[in-house]
Amino acid sequence: MNPEVKALLEKAKRSQKVAAKLFKDGDVDFAASRAYYSLFYIAEALLLSRGLSFSSHSAVIANFGKEFAKTGLLNAKFHHYLTESQDRRNIGDYSILAEVTKEQVREMLGWAKEFIKAADDYLKQAF
């Protein structure tokens, strides 16, 4: 496996762990951001494993959908997790009046764990 892919996966796992700690400490909006980044790093790693790299979040998410969800390489739910998590992260990071709920972040933490496992399984099979 490419060292950059491996590094992105490790970063995703660290981000998920930090998100869980932030959540436990009551920092729900910051936990949402770290949980989103966990999902985002996984998508970047998977795309990079196919020789693809993009400079914007929207391009990573769109191309993950194109390369993995639409082709059936991974379940399309992971693309949904990415788009929904990005929306929640934007609320947590930028909204003054709206907020991300504890339940939404708890769900994101589960999505991140699930996506990490799916990515690990895919990459073991692909390489």
Secondary structure by P-SEA (a helix, b strand, c coil): ccaaaaaaaaaaaaaaaaaaaaaaacaaaaaaaaaaaaaaaaaaaaaaaaccccccaaaaaaaaaacccccccccaaaaaaaaaaaaaaaaacccccccccaaaaaaaaaaaaaaaaaaaaaaaaac
